[in-house]
Amino acid sequence: MKTSLKNIAAVAILLAYAATAHAQLKGSALNYMLQRPRVAKQYADKKLFDHLFVDAGAGVNVMGYSHPEAGTFGQVNLGDWITPEHGWRLGVNAGYARTAGVKAKYAGLSIDYLMNITSLGQRGATYSARAFELYGIAGLDLATSRHEGNAEYGMGAHIGLRGQVALSPFTYFYIEPKIGLVSDRLSQAETWHGYRPLATTMVGLGYRLPETRLTGTGNSYRRFIDGLFVGMAAGPAFLANVDGKLVGDMGSRLTGSVGRWFDNYNALRLSGNVSLVKQPGDNKVKAVGAQLDYLLNLHNAFGGINPDRWFWVNGVAGVSYNYTTDKMHDHKHVLGAGAGLQANVRMTRELSLTVEPRVDFYSDNYAQHTTSFRKKMDVVPSVLAGLTYTYQGRKLTAKPTDTWHSLGWHDHTFVEGAIGANVVVARKPLTNMSSYLMPQAYIGVGKWYSPVSGARLWAQVAKTQWSDNDDRYTHLTVGADYLLNLTNAFYGYRRNRAFDFTAAMGVNLSKREKSDMPYVGVDAALRGTWHVSRLMALFVEPRLMAYSSSYMPTSLSTTGVDLLANVNVGMQFNMDGYERSLAQRQVRDNGDWKRSSFTVAAGMTNRMGQLKTWKKYSPIARLGYTQWFSPYMAWRGNLQGMVSRKEGKSRYAQALAGADLMLDLTAYTYGYDASRPLAVRALVGANVGADYGNHYYSFAPDVHVGGQLAMRLTDHISLVAEPQVAYNLSARFSNKRRQRIMPQLMVGLDYSLQRSHRNADLDEAPEHPNVVSVSLGTGVNSENFGERRGLGQRLSFVADMSYGRWLDGVNGVHAGLSNSVIQRNGKGNESITSLHAGYMMNIKSAVTGESTADHTFQLTGIAAASLNIASWKNHDTKVAPGLMGAVQAGVMVAPNVELYLEPSATVFAKKIALTPKNHPVEGELKLSLGTKVNF
């Protein structure tokens, strides 16, 4: 009793203390608590579906826990957020699940409660959307399943989480894992407890109404032609759920459409389509159809109107009429309905690239000898990609026309190249395209004389199949076309337009195999060009060419005219001078463009007709010196050599010297900039020299064209890639004209030296004019190259000791003694001792006009005459004159000490040979490492 009284007294004291404490505080005591109670967030003036969302996804499911197998499914959801924290959704799903050896197809409905966990964690009474949000999910399922003709209905329950990433204020991407229980009636595999676990993971995309929507006015469609659009698309299509396969054998579908946007949200589209889908038993369904679709711009509907979007999605739904047949000539008239999504990527104001995945449902007569679902329905999914052109009206698209400038004959010229395919326009080739489609290559050069009109000259070599027996011919065609820029003609000239259309029409001469005279033809083309930059553009150009019916040896045409259709995909380089003139004057004033460079490159080459044979590819190397005589023009001298793999008992080798004229297209278009990271150059040139093969020499000049892509690595060093095509004029290939054409690709380094006004210090000798050098190395000699096998047995040991004196900062004299020990078959080794004297040059000072006394990197050239003595045991000693050239690339490792690498070449008179040779001269190539001391 005392304890009870004590407890009652303690409670009374506490209550009294709380009352007096409250009386002493201003306001509520709750204001002084460490953690305030959470306040539920609300939407002001909430209305049904004012926070609507809709999404669709697909994923995988796993049913059961013993030997589970994966299935697939898809789901579409529609829902609404009642508050920022709580929402609901309805879902429709379909797919198949595997368990206990049973594969059951199912379709169902679901209703879910959604909890925005991210919103729950935000402080305060207001909600702000995050880039990433996490939702909790709980719901019920009602579904039907079917297996081997048996249909069952059942229920299930699930819980899960969704991670959602906002792609924009109104679009999102999500990943949603869930786990739940489903009735055995859905799995159609019984268990003792009557249910099975089901785990799913789904990914998808969705739309939601944002907190604030764009309120732009958008486009106005007052005239009937405003908002009209035309399009073409093609892609794969297949019959679904046929012959036990959810995805049937792939077919194709081609569509052409015309439609109109009535406002910024709604459009109607009328399409015609041609389809070819496969049934089991190699029996193809051929169908033509007409289709009426309703289009809804989902981006505008959910996110608000924005006519300048570069990407948007349209919802598509419609009905169709179709006429189908197959090889059994079973003709059917079929109605259908379909739906899908159309993704649009804007290429210009009027032109967009479209990708449209959709599913079409037809009565079971669409495919005459199979069905997708219970002999009641045929389902054809497809993915169609294409182009759509929308007429927006001049008031909507036109901008002030830019001024057209022409600074000379060279302005607005272009060169281009492409590859493509061609086919004869006739019934058999067009219905068996895969067999008749043949390759072709194209080059062209042209000029725009105004924003609308231009002309071009072009050449094309192609192979065309003209019969069912794989009979083919090669033909060379040259032509001239008039060019009409349709985009500029309709919408005015815009200097920086990214995409345009051009029509071409012209005449050509075509010379084909087994024909003495060329054929005169006419051609027409339509080109779409994407201007990646002012320098470069990519294009696609379909062309139709017409000739007399005798053009083909066996005509497939029944009209008296032979038609060839082709399409080229290629690259165009444009030479614009709008900004070049000012830029070139600026660099001419300061001389920044005056520079020289040395290039070392190596790669592979081959001959036409052998490109598919890897063993025919041969190594090739080039040493070049380039001198720029303007900010965008240069000449280049080259030394080039190649050697092929051995065929029989001989190799083919080539040694050439020549010159190139180079044009820097990037500097020509944009102005010279020494710091530019990437440059594109074109070149044309010629070489002279000799080749060797089949034990004889021949004169082997060539002419060549090519390009150079230069990537700046440092202020002085660039990585270069050079593709070239050379035409060899050697008499060796007089009966093998195709083998005269030699494509080649080389990669290397270019070392650039800036040219300044000549320094007066170069007129005097350096402080330490005397030079002593010693080097050791290895090499190869023509004396043993043919008789020894393997590179190791052909290498010689070389040593050199030299003295030189600089007469001024550039020029000097040089003398030395060298020895080469050459491995030979027989007793002992051959020795060639050489006394050489000649001229040496400070190449770096000669090029730059600056003293290199304080430079780390040194470059010296040597040219000398030599007296050479050859000796070998049991052979007479031979004495012969020679010429020697070398380049020493060195690094100063101490104030007067240089470590250098020296490639060199020596040519001897033929009497130096100790064993008889058919060579007109003998030679030696050496690579040495040495040390040089200046004093």
Secondary structure as GFF3:
##gff-version 3
##sequence-region A 1 935
A	DSSP	alpha_helix	2	24	.	.	.	ID=ss1
A	DSSP	three_ten_helix	29	32	.	.	.	ID=ss2
A	DSSP	beta_strand	52	63	.	.	.	ID=ss3
A	DSSP	beta_strand	69	81	.	.	.	ID=ss4
A	DSSP	beta_strand	86	99	.	.	.	ID=ss5
A	DSSP	beta_strand	102	116	.	.	.	ID=ss6
A	DSSP	alpha_helix	117	121	.	.	.	ID=ss7
A	DSSP	beta_strand	132	147	.	.	.	ID=ss8
A	DSSP	beta_strand	150	166	.	.	.	ID=ss9
A	DSSP	beta_strand	171	183	.	.	.	ID=ss10
A	DSSP	alpha_helix	184	187	.	.	.	ID=ss11
A	DSSP	beta_strand	195	208	.	.	.	ID=ss12
A	DSSP	beta_strand	214	215	.	.	.	ID=ss13
A	DSSP	beta_strand	228	237	.	.	.	ID=ss14
A	DSSP	beta_strand	240	242	.	.	.	ID=ss15
A	DSSP	beta_strand	245	247	.	.	.	ID=ss16
A	DSSP	beta_strand	251	261	.	.	.	ID=ss17
A	DSSP	beta_strand	266	279	.	.	.	ID=ss18
A	DSSP	beta_strand	283	297	.	.	.	ID=ss19
A	DSSP	alpha_helix	298	303	.	.	.	ID=ss20
A	DSSP	beta_strand	304	305	.	.	.	ID=ss21
A	DSSP	beta_strand	311	325	.	.	.	ID=ss22
A	DSSP	beta_strand	332	346	.	.	.	ID=ss23
A	DSSP	beta_strand	351	363	.	.	.	ID=ss24
A	DSSP	beta_strand	377	390	.	.	.	ID=ss25
A	DSSP	alpha_helix	394	397	.	.	.	ID=ss26
A	DSSP	beta_strand	413	424	.	.	.	ID=ss27
A	DSSP	alpha_helix	427	431	.	.	.	ID=ss28
A	DSSP	alpha_helix	433	436	.	.	.	ID=ss29
A	DSSP	beta_strand	438	448	.	.	.	ID=ss30
A	DSSP	beta_strand	453	465	.	.	.	ID=ss31
A	DSSP	beta_strand	472	485	.	.	.	ID=ss32
A	DSSP	alpha_helix	486	491	.	.	.	ID=ss33
A	DSSP	beta_strand	499	512	.	.	.	ID=ss34
A	DSSP	beta_strand	519	530	.	.	.	ID=ss35
A	DSSP	beta_strand	536	548	.	.	.	ID=ss36
A	DSSP	three_ten_helix	549	551	.	.	.	ID=ss37
A	DSSP	beta_strand	561	575	.	.	.	ID=ss38
A	DSSP	alpha_helix	580	590	.	.	.	ID=ss39
A	DSSP	beta_strand	595	605	.	.	.	ID=ss40
A	DSSP	three_ten_helix	614	616	.	.	.	ID=ss41
A	DSSP	beta_strand	618	628	.	.	.	ID=ss42
A	DSSP	beta_strand	633	643	.	.	.	ID=ss43
A	DSSP	beta_strand	653	664	.	.	.	ID=ss44
A	DSSP	alpha_helix	665	670	.	.	.	ID=ss45
A	DSSP	beta_strand	678	693	.	.	.	ID=ss46
A	DSSP	beta_strand	696	699	.	.	.	ID=ss47
A	DSSP	beta_strand	702	712	.	.	.	ID=ss48
A	DSSP	beta_strand	717	728	.	.	.	ID=ss49
A	DSSP	three_ten_helix	731	733	.	.	.	ID=ss50
A	DSSP	three_ten_helix	737	740	.	.	.	ID=ss51
A	DSSP	beta_strand	741	754	.	.	.	ID=ss52
A	DSSP	three_ten_helix	760	763	.	.	.	ID=ss53
A	DSSP	beta_strand	770	781	.	.	.	ID=ss54
A	DSSP	alpha_helix	782	785	.	.	.	ID=ss55
A	DSSP	alpha_helix	791	794	.	.	.	ID=ss56
A	DSSP	beta_strand	795	806	.	.	.	ID=ss57
A	DSSP	beta_strand	811	822	.	.	.	ID=ss58
A	DSSP	beta_strand	830	842	.	.	.	ID=ss59
A	DSSP	alpha_helix	843	848	.	.	.	ID=ss60
A	DSSP	beta_strand	857	871	.	.	.	ID=ss61
A	DSSP	beta_strand	878	894	.	.	.	ID=ss62
A	DSSP	beta_strand	897	909	.	.	.	ID=ss63
A	DSSP	three_ten_helix	910	912	.	.	.	ID=ss64
A	DSSP	beta_strand	921	934	.	.	.	ID=ss65
###
